[in-house]
Amino acid sequence: MNNLQLIKKVLHHIDEHLGEELTYESLAGAFGYSAFHFHKLFSSVTEMSVTEYIRKRRLTMAHHRLCHTAETVAGICYDVGFGSIQTFNRAFKDTFGMQPLVAREKKASITYRSVEEIIEGYGKRVQVEGDFAIEPRFVKREAFVIGGYRRHTKDGFQVIGEAWHMLKSNMDAIARKNEHTMYGFEDYSEDFCPDPLAFYYMAGVEVEPDARLLPGMERKIVPEAEYAVFTVNGNNANGEIGRAFHYIYFVWLPRSEYCIDENALLDFEYYDERWDCQLGTAQMDIYVPVQRIQEL
């Protein structure tokens, strides 16, 4: 079974339990995912966060039943998981531009997609994006330590640039293990928020475990893990790194037989001698810790 088949099971589960309390945490736990892994896979297939999908699914199901059954508005409202008629009416009008009874009277047509059609739609999007693909190699890395400048993206993604500026401004004063390597480290194990997306980011270098760090720097122990490694070609002038991340999490991972290693909720960009942002022939690697699904 691959990740896409598991997400299909999740979508059927949501349809069967719309009237119950559903959260991304409870769904992730029920299907054996971490919050981070679940968010990545779910949003890749549905193009929505879990919260947004559940809300829209409830409203779409309600609209479909209003136009195809004689059930009362109140009965439908509570059956699809809304706690009050007022909240339901307001959300329905905000989404469809009319009150529920008006939609029933007009039999206003909307597109209602089954779970199978949602999965099929994902497959068609992947085919369109098929011109960009990276075949990963798999490597095992022992635990190592990164020292760097850490920021949380809840304050805006411009903090990533600030972290890199701090690192490069102080590079000559940092006792690093390899003067030719740098890391862009995304940490999803602490204060991760899927909606809106926010996480810790560190721009850093590899250091000895007991290395003395400069004021303002932090230390991160990266655990031993097996990684899927994706080599990105280009100097990012055309957004190659962003396209690669999109491909990894929105195309490769859902269709693969791998899942995120739950003991290493992270990924990182690895820059070495191959990286020169002035050259179109530049290269860098993206490391994603993985496990085969059947091994879990």
ChimeraX attribute file (.defattr): number of C-alpha atoms within 10 A of each C-alpha:
attribute: neighborCount
match mode: 1-to-1
recipient: residues
	/A:1	11
	/A:2	16
	/A:3	19
	/A:4	21
	/A:5	12
	/A:6	15
	/A:7	20
	/A:8	17
	/A:9	13
	/A:10	18
	/A:11	21
	/A:12	13
	/A:13	12
	/A:14	19
	/A:15	16
	/A:16	11
	/A:17	14
	/A:18	19
	/A:19	17
	/A:20	13
	/A:21	9
	/A:22	16
	/A:23	12
	/A:24	19
	/A:25	15
	/A:26	13
	/A:27	18
	/A:28	18
	/A:29	13
	/A:30	10
	/A:31	13
	/A:32	14
	/A:33	19
	/A:34	21
	/A:35	21
	/A:36	22
	/A:37	19
	/A:38	25
	/A:39	21
	/A:40	18
	/A:41	25
	/A:42	25
	/A:43	17
	/A:44	20
	/A:45	23
	/A:46	18
	/A:47	13
	/A:48	15
	/A:49	20
	/A:50	21
	/A:51	14
	/A:52	13
	/A:53	17
	/A:54	21
	/A:55	16
	/A:56	16
	/A:57	19
	/A:58	23
	/A:59	25
	/A:60	20
	/A:61	17
	/A:62	23
	/A:63	24
	/A:64	19
	/A:65	16
	/A:66	23
	/A:67	19
	/A:68	11
	/A:69	10
	/A:70	10
	/A:71	11
	/A:72	11
	/A:73	19
	/A:74	13
	/A:75	11
	/A:76	23
	/A:77	24
	/A:78	17
	/A:79	16
	/A:80	23
	/A:81	20
	/A:82	22
	/A:83	12
	/A:84	11
	/A:85	15
	/A:86	11
	/A:87	11
	/A:88	24
	/A:89	20
	/A:90	14
	/A:91	19
	/A:92	21
	/A:93	15
	/A:94	11
	/A:95	13
	/A:96	15
	/A:97	12
	/A:98	15
	/A:99	16
	/A:100	22
	/A:101	15
	/A:102	13
	/A:103	19
	/A:104	19
	/A:105	10
	/A:106	9
	/A:107	14
	/A:108	14
	/A:109	11
	/A:110	11
	/A:111	7
	/A:112	13
	/A:113	13
	/A:114	12
	/A:115	17
	/A:116	12
	/A:117	11
	/A:118	16
	/A:119	18
	/A:120	13
	/A:121	15
	/A:122	19
	/A:123	16
	/A:124	12
	/A:125	13
	/A:126	18
	/A:127	11
	/A:128	9
	/A:129	12
	/A:130	11
	/A:131	8
	/A:132	12
	/A:133	14
	/A:134	15
	/A:135	10
	/A:136	17
	/A:137	11
	/A:138	14
	/A:139	12
	/A:140	12
	/A:141	13
	/A:142	9
	/A:143	10
	/A:144	14
	/A:145	19
	/A:146	24
	/A:147	27
	/A:148	31
	/A:149	23
	/A:150	27
	/A:151	21
	/A:152	19
	/A:153	17
	/A:154	15
	/A:155	10
	/A:156	10
	/A:157	14
	/A:158	10
	/A:159	18
	/A:160	19
	/A:161	12
	/A:162	14
	/A:163	22
	/A:164	19
	/A:165	14
	/A:166	17
	/A:167	23
	/A:168	13
	/A:169	10
	/A:170	11
	/A:171	15
	/A:172	10
	/A:173	10
	/A:174	20
	/A:175	17
	/A:176	20
	/A:177	14
	/A:178	11
	/A:179	14
	/A:180	12
	/A:181	16
	/A:182	24
	/A:183	21
	/A:184	22
	/A:185	24
	/A:186	19
	/A:187	22
	/A:188	21
	/A:189	16
	/A:190	9
	/A:191	12
	/A:192	19
	/A:193	15
	/A:194	20
	/A:195	12
	/A:196	9
	/A:197	12
	/A:198	18
	/A:199	22
	/A:200	20
	/A:201	23
	/A:202	27
	/A:203	27
	/A:204	29
	/A:205	27
	/A:206	22
	/A:207	21
	/A:208	13
	/A:209	13
	/A:210	8
	/A:211	15
	/A:212	13
	/A:213	16
	/A:214	14
	/A:215	7
	/A:216	9
	/A:217	18
	/A:218	14
	/A:219	21
	/A:220	18
	/A:221	12
	/A:222	18
	/A:223	16
	/A:224	14
	/A:225	18
	/A:226	18
	/A:227	21
	/A:228	23
	/A:229	23
	/A:230	21
	/A:231	19
	/A:232	20
	/A:233	18
	/A:234	20
	/A:235	19
	/A:236	18
	/A:237	11
	/A:238	9
	/A:239	10
	/A:240	15
	/A:241	21
	/A:242	12
	/A:243	14
	/A:244	21
	/A:245	16
	/A:246	13
	/A:247	19
	/A:248	21
	/A:249	18
	/A:250	22
	/A:251	24
	/A:252	18
	/A:253	20
	/A:254	23
	/A:255	17
	/A:256	14
	/A:257	16
	/A:258	20
	/A:259	23
	/A:260	25
	/A:261	21
	/A:262	18
	/A:263	13
	/A:264	18
	/A:265	22
	/A:266	22
	/A:267	20
	/A:268	20
	/A:269	20
	/A:270	19
	/A:271	19
	/A:272	16
	/A:273	12
	/A:274	15
	/A:275	21
	/A:276	15
	/A:277	13
	/A:278	11
	/A:279	13
	/A:280	13
	/A:281	12
	/A:282	18
	/A:283	21
	/A:284	20
	/A:285	22
	/A:286	23
	/A:287	21
	/A:288	25
	/A:289	26
	/A:290	23
	/A:291	17
	/A:292	13
	/A:293	15
	/A:294	10
	/A:295	7
	/A:296	9
